[in-house]
Amino acid sequence: MKKTVCVIFGGRSSEHEVSCVSAANIISYIDQERYEVLTVGISKRGGWYLYSGGLDALRSHSWEAEPGKFCILSPDPKHHGLLVFNKNGDVSVTHIDVVFPALHGKNGEDGTIQGLFELSGIPYVGDGVLSSAACMDKVTTKILLRAADIPVTDGFDISAAEAADCAAVHEKILETVGYPVVVKPSNAGSSVGITLVKQETELRPALRLAAENDRRILIERAMDIRELECAVLGGYRGAQASCVGEIVKKTDMYDYETKYITDTTELVIPAGISGEQSEEIRAMAVRAFEALDCFGLARVDFFMDKATGNILLNEINTLPGFTNISMYPMLWENCGMSNRELVTRLIELSAERSGSVTIG
């Protein structure tokens, strides 16, 4: 009997559209000879719908025109699935074996919806509550990485309230990292709300933008760097790292617009680095994956200082995209793993999360 996989997409995040495209690709990669597929869309207003339309509507972001029946994922383990609200007023239960969240950003990869999955008792793809929340918060990520002796970029964090005193922030920058700096919200994905600040006159709007996205703001030294990424796949132990890819930018910043709107980046796989540098990055990616208690999948992003060759870990993405230009599936494809094989492995890993360990 086939297991039922429920792909959840959309959400109230600023990455709603990217999530829909990721979901369409994930659904197309699922081996439907092995699995039944359900799709649940979360609208931009937060409504949950059992979606039965086509994938083209996901890719064009028009699915909300006919979203389907209203539903919710039941937090009661006895249901082990969705509560579907039918037109006649009845509520029916639709069983789910595995949840595959194709959600990016806030309320998708920050541990909040993972908490609901835990309450429901349904196995799910990807990282748990703790690792999702810790990796989503860039300030917390760097605290934990430093504790694990993993090198990270120099910088400091402030609250959104502190950001209101632009003069004081300017003085702190001069006393610590110096200009130029990168100003970013601590909690945001797809480089939303990030600004490169080269001088004091650019600081206030950058702080305002970051504060619109989160209550904590990270200010880091801007360096002349190469941007490198590595995909990690596996359980709590024995995770594996892919080859290393490189993002070659045609602009100063690799932000949301350059990622998804304009054609101003080139993805190079494998990256043009030495074998020793590649192995260092791959080993560091697995160390970080384990240090932050990650599970299933993560894309680990690195900076390589062009002047010194030093490698610094920038951030960890616990629900990387599955769009046509997303590095995570492309890295594994370069390693010889097809998209179907990758998605199948992720679904299989979900059953291993709750497996008991026998101690002799």
C-alpha positions as CSV (number, residue, x, y, z in Angstrom):
1,M,0.0,0.0,0.0
2,K,1.3,3.4,-1.0
3,K,2.2,5.9,1.7
4,T,0.6,9.4,1.5
5,V,3.0,12.3,1.3
6,C,1.6,15.8,2.0
7,V,3.5,18.6,0.4
8,I,2.8,22.0,2.1
9,F,3.6,25.2,0.3
10,G,3.0,28.9,0.3
11,G,2.7,30.7,3.7
12,R,2.7,34.3,4.9
13,S,6.5,34.6,4.4
14,S,8.1,37.0,2.1
15,E,9.3,33.9,0.2
16,H,5.7,32.7,-0.6
17,E,6.3,32.7,-4.4
18,V,9.6,30.8,-4.2
19,S,7.9,28.2,-1.9
20,C,5.2,27.6,-4.6
21,V,7.8,27.0,-7.3
22,S,9.8,24.7,-4.9
23,A,6.6,22.7,-4.2
24,A,5.8,22.3,-7.9
25,N,9.2,20.8,-8.5
26,I,9.2,18.6,-5.4
27,I,5.7,17.2,-6.4
28,S,7.0,16.5,-9.9
29,Y,10.0,14.6,-8.4
30,I,8.0,12.4,-6.1
31,D,7.9,8.8,-7.2
32,Q,4.1,8.4,-7.6
33,E,4.5,4.6,-8.1
34,R,5.6,4.5,-4.4
35,Y,3.7,7.4,-2.9
36,E,0.3,9.1,-3.0
37,V,0.6,12.9,-3.0
38,L,-1.6,15.5,-1.3
39,T,-0.9,19.2,-1.6
40,V,-1.8,21.8,1.0
41,G,-1.4,25.5,0.2
42,I,-1.2,28.2,2.8
43,S,-2.4,31.5,1.4
44,K,-0.7,34.8,2.0
45,R,-3.3,35.6,4.6
46,G,-2.7,32.3,6.4
47,G,-5.6,30.1,5.2
48,W,-4.9,26.4,4.8
49,Y,-6.4,24.7,1.7
50,L,-6.4,21.1,0.3
51,Y,-5.3,22.0,-3.2
52,S,-6.1,19.8,-6.1
53,G,-5.2,22.0,-9.0
54,G,-2.3,21.8,-11.4
55,L,1.4,22.5,-11.0
56,D,1.4,25.4,-13.5
57,A,-0.8,27.4,-11.2
58,L,1.8,27.0,-8.5
59,R,4.6,28.1,-10.8
60,S,2.6,31.1,-11.9
61,H,1.4,32.0,-8.4
62,S,-2.2,31.9,-9.4
63,W,-3.3,28.8,-7.3
64,E,-5.2,31.0,-4.8
65,A,-7.8,31.7,-7.4
66,E,-9.1,28.2,-6.8
67,P,-7.4,27.0,-3.6
68,G,-9.7,24.1,-2.8
69,K,-11.3,23.0,0.5
70,F,-10.4,24.7,3.7
71,C,-8.4,22.4,6.0
72,I,-6.0,22.3,8.9
73,L,-3.3,19.9,10.1
74,S,-4.7,18.4,13.3
75,P,-2.4,18.6,16.3
76,D,-4.2,15.6,17.8
77,P,-2.1,12.5,17.0
78,K,-5.2,10.3,16.8
79,H,-6.1,12.0,13.5
80,H,-2.6,11.6,12.0
81,G,-3.6,13.9,9.2
82,L,-5.8,16.8,8.0
83,L,-9.2,17.9,9.1
84,V,-11.0,18.9,5.9
85,F,-14.0,21.2,6.1
86,N,-16.5,20.0,3.5
87,K,-19.1,22.2,1.8
88,N,-22.0,20.4,3.6
89,G,-20.5,21.5,6.9
90,D,-19.0,18.1,7.8
91,V,-15.4,17.7,8.9
92,S,-13.6,14.7,7.5
93,V,-10.1,13.3,8.4
94,T,-7.6,12.7,5.6
95,H,-4.7,10.4,6.7
96,I,-1.1,11.5,6.1
97,D,2.0,9.3,6.5
98,V,4.7,11.9,5.8
99,V,4.7,15.7,5.6
100,F,7.1,17.4,3.1
101,P,7.2,21.1,3.9
102,A,8.2,23.2,0.9
103,L,8.1,26.3,3.0
104,H,10.8,29.0,3.2
105,G,11.3,31.8,5.6
106,K,9.2,32.8,8.7
107,N,6.7,30.3,9.9
108,G,8.1,27.7,7.4
109,E,11.7,27.0,8.4
110,D,12.0,28.7,11.8
111,G,10.7,25.9,14.0
112,T,7.1,27.1,14.3
113,I,5.4,24.7,11.8
114,Q,7.8,22.0,12.9
115,G,6.3,22.3,16.4
116,L,2.9,21.6,14.8
117,F,4.3,18.5,13.1
118,E,5.7,17.3,16.4
119,L,2.3,17.7,18.0
120,S,0.6,15.9,15.2
121,G,2.9,12.9,15.5
122,I,3.3,12.7,11.8
123,P,6.9,12.1,10.4
124,Y,8.2,15.0,8.4
125,V,11.0,15.9,6.1
126,G,13.7,18.2,7.3
127,D,15.1,19.7,10.5
128,G,13.4,19.7,13.8
129,V,12.2,22.5,16.0
130,L,15.5,23.4,17.7
131,S,17.7,23.3,14.6
132,S,15.2,25.1,12.4
133,A,14.8,27.9,14.9
134,A,18.5,28.2,15.6
135,C,19.6,28.2,12.0
136,M,16.9,30.7,11.0
137,D,18.2,33.2,13.5
138,K,21.6,34.3,12.2
139,V,22.7,35.7,15.6
140,T,22.0,32.5,17.4
141,T,23.6,30.5,14.5
142,K,26.9,32.4,14.9
143,I,26.9,32.0,18.7
144,L,26.5,28.2,18.4
145,L,29.1,28.0,15.6
146,R,31.7,29.9,17.6
147,A,31.1,27.5,20.5
148,A,31.8,24.7,18.1
149,D,35.1,26.4,17.0
150,I,33.7,27.0,13.5
151,P,35.0,30.3,12.1
152,V,32.3,32.9,11.2
153,T,32.3,36.5,9.9
154,D,33.1,39.4,12.3
155,G,30.2,41.6,13.5
156,F,27.8,42.4,16.2
157,D,24.0,42.5,16.7
158,I,21.6,45.2,17.9
159,S,17.9,45.3,18.6
160,A,15.5,47.2,16.3
161,A,15.0,49.7,19.1
162,E,18.8,50.3,19.2
163,A,18.8,50.8,15.4
164,A,16.7,54.0,15.9
165,D,19.9,55.7,17.2
166,C,21.7,55.7,13.9
167,A,24.6,57.9,15.3
168,A,25.3,55.3,18.0
169,V,25.3,52.4,15.6
170,H,27.7,54.4,13.3
171,E,30.1,54.9,16.2
172,K,30.0,51.2,17.1
173,I,30.8,50.3,13.5
174,L,33.8,52.6,13.5
175,E,34.9,51.1,16.9
176,T,34.6,47.5,15.7
177,V,34.4,46.3,12.1
178,G,34.6,49.5,10.2
179,Y,33.0,50.3,6.8
180,P,31.8,48.7,4.6
181,V,29.4,46.5,6.4
182,V,26.5,44.3,5.6
183,V,23.3,45.0,7.5
184,K,20.8,42.2,7.7
185,P,17.7,41.0,9.7
186,S,18.6,38.1,12.0
187,N,15.5,36.2,10.9
188,A,14.8,36.3,7.2
189,G,15.5,34.0,4.3
190,S,16.5,34.4,0.6
191,S,18.6,37.5,1.5
192,V,15.5,39.5,2.2
193,G,16.2,42.9,3.9
194,I,20.0,42.8,3.4
195,T,21.9,45.9,2.4
196,L,25.6,46.6,1.7
197,V,26.5,49.8,3.5
198,K,29.7,51.6,2.3
199,Q,29.4,54.8,4.2
200,E,27.4,56.5,7.0
201,T,24.9,58.1,4.7
202,E,23.6,54.7,3.6
203,L,23.2,53.4,7.2
204,R,19.8,54.7,8.2
205,P,17.8,53.3,5.3
206,A,19.6,49.9,5.7
207,L,18.7,49.8,9.4
208,R,15.1,50.8,8.7
209,L,14.8,48.0,6.1
210,A,16.3,45.3,8.4
211,A,14.1,46.5,11.3
212,E,11.0,46.0,9.0
213,N,11.9,42.3,8.8
214,D,13.0,41.4,12.3
215,R,13.5,42.7,15.8
216,R,17.2,41.8,15.8
217,I,19.7,43.1,13.3
218,L,23.1,41.7,12.4
219,I,25.9,44.1,11.3
220,E,28.9,42.3,9.8
221,R,32.2,43.3,8.2
222,A,31.9,43.3,4.4
223,M,34.8,41.6,2.6
224,D,36.0,40.9,-0.9
225,I,34.9,37.3,-0.9
226,R,33.9,34.3,-3.0
227,E,30.5,32.8,-2.1
228,L,30.6,29.0,-1.8
229,E,27.8,26.5,-1.0
230,C,27.7,22.9,0.1
231,A,24.7,20.6,0.4
232,V,24.3,18.2,3.4
233,L,22.1,15.2,3.4
234,G,21.5,12.6,6.2
235,G,20.4,11.9,9.7
236,Y,21.8,12.9,13.1
237,R,24.9,11.0,12.4
238,G,26.6,9.9,9.2
239,A,25.5,13.0,7.2
240,Q,27.2,13.4,3.8
241,A,28.3,16.6,2.1
242,S,28.0,17.2,-1.7
243,C,30.7,18.8,-3.8
244,V,31.1,22.6,-3.4
245,G,29.4,25.1,-5.7
246,E,30.1,28.8,-6.2
247,I,27.9,31.8,-6.8
248,V,29.5,34.3,-9.1
249,K,27.8,37.7,-8.8
250,K,27.6,40.5,-11.3
251,T,26.4,42.9,-8.5
252,D,27.7,43.9,-5.1
253,M,25.0,41.8,-3.3
254,Y,23.5,38.4,-3.7
255,D,20.0,39.5,-2.6
256,Y,16.5,38.4,-3.3
257,E,16.3,40.3,-6.6
258,T,19.6,38.9,-7.9
259,K,18.5,35.3,-6.8
260,Y,15.1,35.2,-8.3
261,I,14.3,38.2,-10.5
262,T,17.3,39.5,-12.5
263,D,19.8,37.4,-14.4
264,T,22.9,38.7,-12.5
265,T,24.4,35.6,-11.1
266,E,26.1,32.5,-12.4
267,L,26.2,29.1,-10.5
268,V,29.4,27.2,-11.0
269,I,29.4,23.5,-10.0
270,P,31.9,22.3,-8.9
271,A,33.6,25.5,-7.7
272,G,37.0,26.3,-9.1
273,I,38.9,25.7,-5.8
274,S,41.6,23.3,-4.8
275,G,40.9,19.8,-3.6
276,E,42.1,20.8,-0.1
277,Q,39.8,23.8,0.1
278,S,36.9,21.7,-1.1
279,E,37.5,19.0,1.6
280,E,37.8,21.7,4.2
281,I,34.5,23.2,3.3
282,R,32.8,19.8,3.1
283,A,34.1,18.7,6.5
284,M,33.1,22.1,8.0
285,A,29.6,21.7,6.5
286,V,29.0,18.4,8.2
287,R,30.5,19.7,11.5
288,A,28.1,22.6,11.5
289,F,25.2,20.3,10.5
290,E,25.9,18.1,13.5
291,A,26.7,21.0,15.9
292,L,23.3,22.6,15.3
293,D,21.5,19.2,15.5
294,C,20.3,19.4,11.9
295,F,18.5,16.5,10.3
296,G,17.6,15.6,6.7
297,L,18.9,18.4,4.7
298,A,20.7,21.7,4.9
299,R,22.6,24.0,2.5
300,V,25.6,25.5,4.2
301,D,26.9,28.8,2.9
302,F,30.5,29.9,3.1
303,F,32.7,32.9,2.4
304,M,36.3,32.6,1.2
305,D,38.3,35.8,1.8
306,K,40.0,36.5,-1.6
307,A,42.9,38.2,0.2
308,T,43.8,35.5,2.7
309,G,42.0,32.3,1.4
310,N,40.4,31.9,4.9
311,I,37.1,30.1,4.9
312,L,34.2,31.4,7.0
313,L,30.8,29.9,7.5
314,N,28.1,32.5,6.7
315,E,24.8,30.7,7.4
316,I,22.9,27.4,7.3
317,N,19.6,27.1,5.4
318,T,17.5,24.2,6.7
319,L,14.8,24.3,4.0
320,P,16.8,25.2,0.8
321,G,14.9,25.9,-2.4
322,F,14.0,23.4,-5.0
323,T,13.5,25.9,-7.9
324,N,15.2,25.4,-11.2
325,I,18.0,27.7,-10.1
326,S,18.4,26.3,-6.5
327,M,21.8,25.2,-5.6
328,Y,20.8,22.4,-3.2
329,P,19.3,19.9,-5.8
330,M,21.9,21.0,-8.4
331,L,24.8,20.1,-6.1
332,W,23.4,16.6,-5.5
333,E,22.6,16.2,-9.2
334,N,26.3,16.9,-9.9
335,C,27.1,14.1,-7.5
336,G,25.1,11.7,-9.6
337,M,21.9,11.8,-7.5
338,S,18.8,12.6,-9.5
339,N,16.1,14.9,-8.2
340,R,13.7,11.9,-7.8
341,E,16.4,9.9,-5.9
342,L,17.0,13.0,-3.6
343,V,13.4,13.5,-2.8
344,T,12.9,9.8,-2.2
345,R,15.8,9.8,0.2
346,L,14.5,12.8,2.1
347,I,11.1,11.1,2.5
348,E,12.8,7.9,3.7
349,L,14.8,9.8,6.3
350,S,11.7,11.2,7.9
351,A,10.9,7.8,9.3
352,E,14.4,7.5,10.8
353,R,14.0,10.7,13.0
354,S,11.9,9.0,15.7
355,G,13.7,5.7,15.6
356,S,14.8,4.4,19.0
357,V,18.4,3.7,19.8
358,T,19.4,0.6,21.7
359,I,22.3,1.0,24.1
360,G,24.1,-2.3,24.9
